[in-house]
């Protein structure tokens, strides 16, 4: 909530947290914030939802 309320950088706060540092390496923390991992299957999801291409704007 501190990042939200005070406008601080959440990633920086996570990296500076001693309790988190005991459990996760800096590389592991970076992985949590890697959008490529979280968006890996987004194109497949869209293909399942709109298999014929319908639903696109302008069609």
PDB file of N, H, CA, C and O in Angstrom:
ATOM      1  N   UNK A   1       0.815  -1.196   0.000  1.00  0.00           N
ATOM      2  CA  UNK A   1       0.000   0.000   0.000  1.00  0.00           C
ATOM      3  C   UNK A   1       0.863   1.267   0.000  1.00  0.00           C
ATOM      4  O   UNK A   1       0.437   2.321  -0.471  1.00  0.00           O
ATOM      5  N   UNK A   2       2.054   1.147   0.524  1.00  0.00           N
ATOM      6  H   UNK A   2       2.400   0.290   0.907  1.00  0.00           H
ATOM      7  CA  UNK A   2       2.926   2.322   0.580  1.00  0.00           C
ATOM      8  C   UNK A   2       3.226   2.852  -0.823  1.00  0.00           C
ATOM      9  O   UNK A   2       3.218   4.062  -1.053  1.00  0.00           O
ATOM     10  N   UNK A   3       3.485   1.953  -1.737  1.00  0.00           N
ATOM     11  H   UNK A   3       3.492   0.971  -1.550  1.00  0.00           H
ATOM     12  CA  UNK A   3       3.772   2.382  -3.106  1.00  0.00           C
ATOM     13  C   UNK A   3       2.554   3.085  -3.695  1.00  0.00           C
ATOM     14  O   UNK A   3       2.686   4.095  -4.386  1.00  0.00           O
ATOM     15  N   UNK A   4       1.390   2.556  -3.424  1.00  0.00           N
ATOM     16  H   UNK A   4       1.282   1.735  -2.863  1.00  0.00           H
ATOM     17  CA  UNK A   4       0.154   3.121  -3.958  1.00  0.00           C
ATOM     18  C   UNK A   4      -0.133   4.484  -3.325  1.00  0.00           C
ATOM     19  O   UNK A   4      -0.384   5.466  -4.024  1.00  0.00           O
ATOM     20  N   UNK A   5      -0.092   4.526  -2.006  1.00  0.00           N
ATOM     21  H   UNK A   5       0.112   3.729  -1.438  1.00  0.00           H
ATOM     22  CA  UNK A   5      -0.461   5.752  -1.288  1.00  0.00           C
ATOM     23  C   UNK A   5       0.555   6.875  -1.452  1.00  0.00           C
ATOM     24  O   UNK A   5       0.186   8.043  -1.574  1.00  0.00           O
ATOM     25  N   UNK A   6       1.839   6.513  -1.454  1.00  0.00           N
ATOM     26  H   UNK A   6       2.139   5.564  -1.355  1.00  0.00           H
ATOM     27  CA  UNK A   6       2.884   7.537  -1.484  1.00  0.00           C
ATOM     28  C   UNK A   6       3.511   7.708  -2.869  1.00  0.00           C
ATOM     29  O   UNK A   6       4.403   8.537  -3.053  1.00  0.00           O
ATOM     30  N   UNK A   7       3.044   6.925  -3.833  1.00  0.00           N
ATOM     31  H   UNK A   7       2.320   6.251  -3.683  1.00  0.00           H
ATOM     32  CA  UNK A   7       3.550   7.048  -5.191  1.00  0.00           C
ATOM     33  C   UNK A   7       4.981   6.564  -5.376  1.00  0.00           C
ATOM     34  O   UNK A   7       5.676   6.994  -6.296  1.00  0.00           O
ATOM     35  N   UNK A   8       5.419   5.658  -4.488  1.00  0.00           N
ATOM     36  H   UNK A   8       4.854   5.308  -3.740  1.00  0.00           H
ATOM     37  CA  UNK A   8       6.780   5.138  -4.586  1.00  0.00           C
ATOM     38  C   UNK A   8       6.841   3.985  -5.582  1.00  0.00           C
ATOM     39  O   UNK A   8       5.821   3.377  -5.907  1.00  0.00           O
ATOM     40  N   UNK A   9       8.037   3.694  -6.057  1.00  0.00           N
ATOM     41  H   UNK A   9       8.865   4.188  -5.793  1.00  0.00           H
ATOM     42  CA  UNK A   9       8.238   2.613  -7.009  1.00  0.00           C
ATOM     43  C   UNK A   9       8.128   1.272  -6.294  1.00  0.00           C
ATOM     44  O   UNK A   9       8.940   0.956  -5.424  1.00  0.00           O
ATOM     45  N   UNK A  10       7.121   0.486  -6.665  1.00  0.00           N
ATOM     46  H   UNK A  10       6.462   0.742  -7.372  1.00  0.00           H
ATOM     47  CA  UNK A  10       6.860  -0.787  -5.991  1.00  0.00           C
ATOM     48  C   UNK A  10       8.034  -1.753  -6.148  1.00  0.00           C
ATOM     49  O   UNK A  10       8.428  -2.417  -5.190  1.00  0.00           O
ATOM     50  N   UNK A  11       8.579  -1.827  -7.338  1.00  0.00           N
ATOM     51  H   UNK A  11       8.259  -1.288  -8.116  1.00  0.00           H
ATOM     52  CA  UNK A  11       9.700  -2.748  -7.578  1.00  0.00           C
ATOM     53  C   UNK A  11      10.885  -2.405  -6.674  1.00  0.00           C
ATOM     54  O   UNK A  11      11.522  -3.298  -6.116  1.00  0.00           O
ATOM     55  N   UNK A  12      11.175  -1.124  -6.534  1.00  0.00           N
ATOM     56  H   UNK A  12      10.657  -0.399  -6.987  1.00  0.00           H
ATOM     57  CA  UNK A  12      12.274  -0.709  -5.669  1.00  0.00           C
ATOM     58  C   UNK A  12      12.005  -1.084  -4.219  1.00  0.00           C
ATOM     59  O   UNK A  12      12.906  -1.535  -3.512  1.00  0.00           O
ATOM     60  N   UNK A  13      10.768  -0.899  -3.779  1.00  0.00           N
ATOM     61  H   UNK A  13      10.036  -0.533  -4.354  1.00  0.00           H
ATOM     62  CA  UNK A  13      10.409  -1.260  -2.406  1.00  0.00           C
ATOM     63  C   UNK A  13      10.542  -2.762  -2.178  1.00  0.00           C
ATOM     64  O   UNK A  13      11.010  -3.190  -1.122  1.00  0.00           O
ATOM     65  N   UNK A  14      10.140  -3.551  -3.147  1.00  0.00           N
ATOM     66  H   UNK A  14       9.760  -3.203  -4.004  1.00  0.00           H
ATOM     67  CA  UNK A  14      10.254  -5.006  -3.022  1.00  0.00           C
ATOM     68  C   UNK A  14      11.725  -5.410  -2.926  1.00  0.00           C
ATOM     69  O   UNK A  14      12.100  -6.224  -2.082  1.00  0.00           O
ATOM     70  N   UNK A  15      12.548  -4.838  -3.792  1.00  0.00           N
ATOM     71  H   UNK A  15      12.243  -4.177  -4.478  1.00  0.00           H
ATOM     72  CA  UNK A  15      13.973  -5.184  -3.795  1.00  0.00           C
ATOM     73  C   UNK A  15      14.657  -4.761  -2.498  1.00  0.00           C
ATOM     74  O   UNK A  15      15.634  -5.388  -2.088  1.00  0.00           O
ATOM     75  N   UNK A  16      14.166  -3.715  -1.851  1.00  0.00           N
ATOM     76  H   UNK A  16      13.373  -3.205  -2.184  1.00  0.00           H
ATOM     77  CA  UNK A  16      14.771  -3.208  -0.615  1.00  0.00           C
ATOM     78  C   UNK A  16      14.256  -3.921   0.633  1.00  0.00           C
ATOM     79  O   UNK A  16      14.800  -3.723   1.719  1.00  0.00           O
ATOM     80  N   UNK A  17      13.224  -4.743   0.498  1.00  0.00           N
ATOM     81  H   UNK A  17      12.783  -4.904  -0.385  1.00  0.00           H
ATOM     82  CA  UNK A  17      12.621  -5.409   1.646  1.00  0.00           C
ATOM     83  C   UNK A  17      13.494  -6.588   2.105  1.00  0.00           C
ATOM     84  O   UNK A  17      13.746  -7.513   1.333  1.00  0.00           O
ATOM     85  N   UNK A  18      13.948  -6.549   3.350  1.00  0.00           N
ATOM     86  H   UNK A  18      13.744  -5.797   3.977  1.00  0.00           H
ATOM     87  CA  UNK A  18      14.849  -7.582   3.874  1.00  0.00           C
ATOM     88  C   UNK A  18      14.177  -8.956   3.942  1.00  0.00           C
ATOM     89  O   UNK A  18      14.826  -9.971   3.686  1.00  0.00           O
ATOM     90  N   UNK A  19      12.910  -8.999   4.276  1.00  0.00           N
ATOM     91  H   UNK A  19      12.383  -8.175   4.484  1.00  0.00           H
ATOM     92  CA  UNK A  19      12.197 -10.287   4.364  1.00  0.00           C
ATOM     93  C   UNK A  19      12.095 -10.946   2.984  1.00  0.00           C
ATOM     94  O   UNK A  19      12.271 -12.158   2.855  1.00  0.00           O
ATOM     95  N   UNK A  20      11.816 -10.162   1.985  1.00  0.00           N
ATOM     96  H   UNK A  20      11.673  -9.178   2.090  1.00  0.00           H
ATOM     97  CA  UNK A  20      11.725 -10.694   0.621  1.00  0.00           C
ATOM     98  C   UNK A  20      13.104 -11.133   0.148  1.00  0.00           C
ATOM     99  O   UNK A  20      13.234 -12.174  -0.496  1.00  0.00           O
ATOM    100  N   UNK A  21      14.125 -10.358   0.455  1.00  0.00           N
ATOM    101  H   UNK A  21      14.019  -9.512   0.978  1.00  0.00           H
ATOM    102  CA  UNK A  21      15.493 -10.675   0.037  1.00  0.00           C
ATOM    103  C   UNK A  21      15.981 -11.993   0.631  1.00  0.00           C
ATOM    104  O   UNK A  21      16.844 -12.651   0.052  1.00  0.00           O
ATOM    105  N   UNK A  22      15.440 -12.378   1.771  1.00  0.00           N
ATOM    106  H   UNK A  22      14.738 -11.843   2.242  1.00  0.00           H
ATOM    107  CA  UNK A  22      15.804 -13.658   2.372  1.00  0.00           C
ATOM    108  C   UNK A  22      15.241 -14.833   1.574  1.00  0.00           C
ATOM    109  O   UNK A  22      15.786 -15.936   1.610  1.00  0.00           O
ATOM    110  N   UNK A  23      14.154 -14.589   0.861  1.00  0.00           N
ATOM    111  H   UNK A  23      13.711 -13.693   0.832  1.00  0.00           H
ATOM    112  CA  UNK A  23      13.475 -15.670   0.138  1.00  0.00           C
ATOM    113  C   UNK A  23      13.754 -15.681  -1.357  1.00  0.00           C
ATOM    114  O   UNK A  23      13.753 -16.742  -1.982  1.00  0.00           O
ATOM    115  N   UNK A  24      13.993 -14.516  -1.932  1.00  0.00           N
ATOM    116  H   UNK A  24      13.994 -13.654  -1.424  1.00  0.00           H
ATOM    117  CA  UNK A  24      14.155 -14.408  -3.380  1.00  0.00           C
ATOM    118  C   UNK A  24      15.435 -13.665  -3.736  1.00  0.00           C
ATOM    119  O   UNK A  24      15.796 -12.677  -3.096  1.00  0.00           O
ATOM    120  N   UNK A  25      16.108 -14.152  -4.757  1.00  0.00           N
ATOM    121  H   UNK A  25      15.815 -14.955  -5.277  1.00  0.00           H
ATOM    122  CA  UNK A  25      17.283 -13.440  -5.255  1.00  0.00           C
ATOM    123  C   UNK A  25      16.817 -12.245  -6.085  1.00  0.00           C
ATOM    124  O   UNK A  25      15.642 -12.137  -6.435  1.00  0.00           O
ATOM    125  N   UNK A  26      17.748 -11.360  -6.388  1.00  0.00           N
ATOM    126  H   UNK A  26      18.702 -11.447  -6.103  1.00  0.00           H
ATOM    127  CA  UNK A  26      17.413 -10.203  -7.216  1.00  0.00           C
ATOM    128  C   UNK A  26      16.906 -10.662  -8.587  1.00  0.00           C
ATOM    129  O   UNK A  26      15.978 -10.071  -9.139  1.00  0.00           O
ATOM    130  N   UNK A  27      17.505 -11.695  -9.122  1.00  0.00           N
ATOM    131  H   UNK A  27      18.259 -12.175  -8.674  1.00  0.00           H
ATOM    132  CA  UNK A  27      17.087 -12.234 -10.424  1.00  0.00           C
ATOM    133  C   UNK A  27      15.656 -12.776 -10.358  1.00  0.00           C
ATOM    134  O   UNK A  27      14.880 -12.584 -11.295  1.00  0.00           O
ATOM    135  N   UNK A  28      15.305 -13.445  -9.272  1.00  0.00           N
ATOM    136  H   UNK A  28      15.936 -13.602  -8.511  1.00  0.00           H
ATOM    137  CA  UNK A  28      13.946 -13.956  -9.110  1.00  0.00           C
ATOM    138  C   UNK A  28      12.935 -12.823  -8.989  1.00  0.00           C
ATOM    139  O   UNK A  28      11.834 -12.905  -9.532  1.00  0.00           O
ATOM    140  N   UNK A  29      13.309 -11.779  -8.284  1.00  0.00           N
ATOM    141  H   UNK A  29      14.204 -11.712  -7.843  1.00  0.00           H
ATOM    142  CA  UNK A  29      12.424 -10.617  -8.161  1.00  0.00           C
ATOM    143  C   UNK A  29      12.219  -9.975  -9.525  1.00  0.00           C
ATOM    144  O   UNK A  29      11.099  -9.598  -9.869  1.00  0.00           O
ATOM    145  N   UNK A  30      13.289  -9.847 -10.307  1.00  0.00           N
ATOM    146  H   UNK A  30      14.199 -10.154 -10.027  1.00  0.00           H
ATOM    147  CA  UNK A  30      13.167  -9.294 -11.651  1.00  0.00           C
ATOM    148  C   UNK A  30      12.210 -10.134 -12.490  1.00  0.00           C
ATOM    149  O   UNK A  30      11.433  -9.594 -13.278  1.00  0.00           O
ATOM    150  N   UNK A  31      12.266 -11.449 -12.322  1.00  0.00           N
ATOM    151  H   UNK A  31      12.897 -11.887 -11.682  1.00  0.00           H
ATOM    152  CA  UNK A  31      11.384 -12.339 -13.063  1.00  0.00           C
ATOM    153  C   UNK A  31       9.917 -12.119 -12.746  1.00  0.00           C
ATOM    154  O   UNK A  31       9.062 -12.244 -13.622  1.00  0.00           O
ATOM    155  N   UNK A  32       9.627 -11.795 -11.510  1.00  0.00           N
ATOM    156  H   UNK A  32      10.322 -11.694 -10.798  1.00  0.00           H
ATOM    157  CA  UNK A  32       8.239 -11.530 -11.109  1.00  0.00           C
ATOM    158  C   UNK A  32       7.692 -10.318 -11.859  1.00  0.00           C
ATOM    159  O   UNK A  32       6.501 -10.259 -12.167  1.00  0.00           O
ATOM    160  N   UNK A  33       8.552  -9.363 -12.149  1.00  0.00           N
ATOM    161  H   UNK A  33       9.519  -9.411 -11.899  1.00  0.00           H
ATOM    162  CA  UNK A  33       8.124  -8.136 -12.818  1.00  0.00           C
ATOM    163  C   UNK A  33       8.271  -8.194 -14.339  1.00  0.00           C
ATOM    164  O   UNK A  33       8.035  -7.196 -15.019  1.00  0.00           O
ATOM    165  N   UNK A  34       8.656  -9.343 -14.875  1.00  0.00           N
ATOM    166  H   UNK A  34       8.848 -10.154 -14.323  1.00  0.00           H
ATOM    167  CA  UNK A  34       8.843  -9.495 -16.314  1.00  0.00           C
ATOM    168  C   UNK A  34       7.490  -9.725 -16.989  1.00  0.00           C
ATOM    169  O   UNK A  34       6.888 -10.786 -16.822  1.00  0.00           O
ATOM    170  N   UNK A  35       7.017  -8.749 -17.740  1.00  0.00           N
ATOM    171  H   UNK A  35       7.506  -7.888 -17.875  1.00  0.00           H
ATOM    172  CA  UNK A  35       5.710  -8.847 -18.386  1.00  0.00           C
ATOM    173  C   UNK A  35       5.660  -9.936 -19.454  1.00  0.00           C
ATOM    174  O   UNK A  35       4.591 -10.484 -19.725  1.00  0.00           O
ATOM    175  N   UNK A  36       6.800 -10.254 -20.061  1.00  0.00           N
ATOM    176  H   UNK A  36       7.668  -9.808 -19.840  1.00  0.00           H
ATOM    177  CA  UNK A  36       6.817 -11.297 -21.083  1.00  0.00           C
ATOM    178  C   UNK A  36       6.298 -12.614 -20.523  1.00  0.00           C
ATOM    179  O   UNK A  36       5.588 -13.343 -21.214  1.00  0.00           O
ATOM    180  N   UNK A  37       6.639 -12.919 -19.298  1.00  0.00           N
ATOM    181  H   UNK A  37       7.216 -12.327 -18.736  1.00  0.00           H
ATOM    182  CA  UNK A  37       6.183 -14.155 -18.659  1.00  0.00           C
ATOM    183  C   UNK A  37       4.672 -14.124 -18.489  1.00  0.00           C
ATOM    184  O   UNK A  37       3.993 -15.108 -18.782  1.00  0.00           O
ATOM    185  N   UNK A  38       4.148 -13.015 -18.025  1.00  0.00           N
ATOM    186  H   UNK A  38       4.700 -12.216 -17.787  1.00  0.00           H
ATOM    187  CA  UNK A  38       2.733 -12.915 -17.715  1.00  0.00           C
ATOM    188  C   UNK A  38       1.855 -12.780 -18.959  1.00  0.00           C
ATOM    189  O   UNK A  38       0.667 -13.098 -18.921  1.00  0.00           O
ATOM    190  N   UNK A  39       2.432 -12.317 -20.039  1.00  0.00           N
ATOM    191  H   UNK A  39       3.398 -12.058 -20.070  1.00  0.00           H
ATOM    192  CA  UNK A  39       1.673 -12.126 -21.278  1.00  0.00           C
ATOM    193  C   UNK A  39       2.013 -13.170 -22.341  1.00  0.00           C
ATOM    194  O   UNK A  39       1.641 -13.020 -23.504  1.00  0.00           O
ATOM    195  N   UNK A  40       2.705 -14.203 -21.947  1.00  0.00           N
ATOM    196  H   UNK A  40       3.008 -14.324 -21.002  1.00  0.00           H
ATOM    197  CA  UNK A  40       3.209 -15.208 -22.876  1.00  0.00           C
ATOM    198  C   UNK A  40       2.119 -15.800 -23.773  1.00  0.00           C
ATOM    199  O   UNK A  40       2.351 -16.018 -24.962  1.00  0.00           O
ATOM    200  N   UNK A  41       0.957 -16.057 -23.225  1.00  0.00           N
ATOM    201  H   UNK A  41       0.768 -15.881 -22.259  1.00  0.00           H
ATOM    202  CA  UNK A  41      -0.101 -16.743 -23.969  1.00  0.00           C
ATOM    203  C   UNK A  41      -1.243 -15.831 -24.402  1.00  0.00           C
ATOM    204  O   UNK A  41      -2.302 -16.322 -24.791  1.00  0.00           O
ATOM    205  N   UNK A  42      -1.055 -14.537 -24.346  1.00  0.00           N
ATOM    206  H   UNK A  42      -0.194 -14.138 -24.030  1.00  0.00           H
ATOM    207  CA  UNK A  42      -2.139 -13.615 -24.652  1.00  0.00           C
ATOM    208  C   UNK A  42      -2.642 -13.791 -26.092  1.00  0.00           C
ATOM    209  O   UNK A  42      -3.850 -13.735 -26.324  1.00  0.00           O
ATOM    210  N   UNK A  43      -1.756 -14.000 -27.047  1.00  0.00           N
ATOM    211  H   UNK A  43      -0.775 -14.046 -26.859  1.00  0.00           H
ATOM    212  CA  UNK A  43      -2.201 -14.206 -28.431  1.00  0.00           C
ATOM    213  C   UNK A  43      -3.014 -15.484 -28.576  1.00  0.00           C
ATOM    214  O   UNK A  43      -4.001 -15.507 -29.312  1.00  0.00           O
ATOM    215  N   UNK A  44      -2.615 -16.546 -27.887  1.00  0.00           N
ATOM    216  H   UNK A  44      -1.813 -16.527 -27.289  1.00  0.00           H
ATOM    217  CA  UNK A  44      -3.375 -17.800 -27.921  1.00  0.00           C
ATOM    218  C   UNK A  44      -4.767 -17.619 -27.317  1.00  0.00           C
ATOM    219  O   UNK A  44      -5.746 -18.180 -27.809  1.00  0.00           O
ATOM    220  N   UNK A  45      -4.840 -16.844 -26.264  1.00  0.00           N
ATOM    221  H   UNK A  45      -4.045 -16.388 -25.863  1.00  0.00           H
ATOM    222  CA  UNK A  45      -6.132 -16.583 -25.619  1.00  0.00           C
ATOM    223  C   UNK A  45      -7.055 -15.844 -26.579  1.00  0.00           C
ATOM    224  O   UNK A  45      -8.229 -16.192 -26.711  1.00  0.00           O
ATOM    225  N   UNK A  46      -6.524 -14.823 -27.250  1.00  0.00           N
ATOM    226  H   UNK A  46      -5.571 -14.541 -27.143  1.00  0.00           H
ATOM    227  CA  UNK A  46      -7.353 -14.090 -28.210  1.00  0.00           C
ATOM    228  C   UNK A  46      -7.809 -14.987 -29.351  1.00  0.00           C
ATOM    229  O   UNK A  46      -8.944 -14.868 -29.814  1.00  0.00           O
ATOM    230  N   UNK A  47      -6.953 -15.872 -29.806  1.00  0.00           N
ATOM    231  H   UNK A  47      -6.031 -15.969 -29.431  1.00  0.00           H
ATOM    232  CA  UNK A  47      -7.336 -16.795 -30.876  1.00  0.00           C
ATOM    233  C   UNK A  47      -8.455 -17.718 -30.430  1.00  0.00           C
ATOM    234  O   UNK A  47      -9.326 -18.055 -31.233  1.00  0.00           O
ATOM    235  N   UNK A  48      -8.456 -18.134 -29.181  1.00  0.00           N
ATOM    236  H   UNK A  48      -7.749 -17.861 -28.529  1.00  0.00           H
ATOM    237  CA  UNK A  48      -9.529 -18.986 -28.657  1.00  0.00           C
ATOM    238  C   UNK A  48     -10.834 -18.207 -28.512  1.00  0.00           C
ATOM    239  O   UNK A  48     -11.910 -18.723 -28.812  1.00  0.00           O
ATOM    240  N   UNK A  49     -10.731 -16.985 -28.060  1.00  0.00           N
ATOM    241  H   UNK A  49      -9.856 -16.565 -27.817  1.00  0.00           H
ATOM    242  CA  UNK A  49     -11.918 -16.172 -27.842  1.00  0.00           C
ATOM    243  C   UNK A  49     -12.528 -15.716 -29.165  1.00  0.00           C
ATOM    244  O   UNK A  49     -13.750 -15.677 -29.309  1.00  0.00           O
ATOM    245  N   UNK A  50     -11.677 -15.371 -30.126  1.00  0.00           N
ATOM    246  H   UNK A  50     -10.685 -15.402 -30.009  1.00  0.00           H
ATOM    247  CA  UNK A  50     -12.124 -14.889 -31.432  1.00  0.00           C
ATOM    248  C   UNK A  50     -11.538 -15.770 -32.539  1.00  0.00           C
ATOM    249  O   UNK A  50     -10.703 -15.302 -33.312  1.00  0.00           O
ATOM    250  N   UNK A  51     -11.958 -17.032 -32.631  1.00  0.00           N
ATOM    251  H   UNK A  51     -12.637 -17.413 -32.003  1.00  0.00           H
ATOM    252  CA  UNK A  51     -11.329 -17.954 -33.576  1.00  0.00           C
ATOM    253  C   UNK A  51     -11.464 -17.557 -35.037  1.00  0.00           C
ATOM    254  O   UNK A  51     -10.572 -17.862 -35.829  1.00  0.00           O
ATOM    255  N   UNK A  52     -12.537 -16.894 -35.422  1.00  0.00           N
ATOM    256  H   UNK A  52     -13.261 -16.646 -34.779  1.00  0.00           H
ATOM    257  CA  UNK A  52     -12.719 -16.541 -36.819  1.00  0.00           C
ATOM    258  C   UNK A  52     -12.263 -15.115 -37.127  1.00  0.00           C
ATOM    259  O   UNK A  52     -12.410 -14.645 -38.256  1.00  0.00           O
ATOM    260  N   UNK A  53     -11.719 -14.438 -36.145  1.00  0.00           N
ATOM    261  H   UNK A  53     -11.600 -14.819 -35.228  1.00  0.00           H
ATOM    262  CA  UNK A  53     -11.319 -13.059 -36.344  1.00  0.00           C
ATOM    263  C   UNK A  53     -12.445 -12.074 -36.091  1.00  0.00           C
ATOM    264  O   UNK A  53     -12.235 -10.862 -36.139  1.00  0.00           O
ATOM    265  N   UNK A  54     -13.650 -12.590 -35.818  1.00  0.00           N
ATOM    266  H   UNK A  54     -13.820 -13.575 -35.779  1.00  0.00           H
ATOM    267  CA  UNK A  54     -14.769 -11.714 -35.506  1.00  0.00           C
ATOM    268  C   UNK A  54     -14.539 -11.067 -34.159  1.00  0.00           C
ATOM    269  O   UNK A  54     -13.842 -11.605 -33.299  1.00  0.00           O
ATOM    270  N   UNK A  55     -15.125  -9.931 -33.999  1.00  0.00           N
ATOM    271  H   UNK A  55     -15.691  -9.494 -34.698  1.00  0.00           H
ATOM    272  CA  UNK A  55     -14.977  -9.228 -32.737  1.00  0.00           C
ATOM    273  C   UNK A  55     -13.934  -8.147 -32.814  1.00  0.00           C
ATOM    274  O   UNK A  55     -13.795  -7.350 -31.886  1.00  0.00           O
ATOM    275  N   UNK A  56     -13.191  -8.102 -33.915  1.00  0.00           N
ATOM    276  H   UNK A  56     -13.304  -8.750 -34.669  1.00  0.00           H
ATOM    277  CA  UNK A  56     -12.211  -7.034 -34.071  1.00  0.00           C
ATOM    278  C   UNK A  56     -12.947  -5.748 -34.409  1.00  0.00           C
ATOM    279  O   UNK A  56     -13.985  -5.772 -35.070  1.00  0.00           O
ATOM    280  N   UNK A  57     -12.421  -4.655 -33.965  1.00  0.00           N
ATOM    281  H   UNK A  57     -11.578  -4.635 -33.428  1.00  0.00           H
ATOM    282  CA  UNK A  57     -13.030  -3.363 -34.267  1.00  0.00           C
ATOM    283  C   UNK A  57     -13.038  -3.127 -35.755  1.00  0.00           C
ATOM    284  O   UNK A  57     -12.069  -3.428 -36.452  1.00  0.00           O
ATOM    285  N   UNK A  58     -14.129  -2.591 -36.234  1.00  0.00           N
ATOM    286  H   UNK A  58     -14.916  -2.346 -35.669  1.00  0.00           H
ATOM    287  CA  UNK A  58     -14.230  -2.254 -37.637  1.00  0.00           C
ATOM    288  C   UNK A  58     -14.725  -3.390 -38.517  1.00  0.00           C
ATOM    289  O   UNK A  58     -14.817  -3.233 -39.734  1.00  0.00           O
ATOM    290  N   UNK A  59     -15.042  -4.527 -37.920  1.00  0.00           N
ATOM    291  H   UNK A  59     -14.968  -4.654 -36.930  1.00  0.00           H
ATOM    292  CA  UNK A  59     -15.533  -5.656 -38.730  1.00  0.00           C
ATOM    293  C   UNK A  59     -16.952  -5.999 -38.355  1.00  0.00           C
ATOM    294  O   UNK A  59     -17.536  -6.921 -38.927  1.00  0.00           O
TER     295      UNK A  59
END
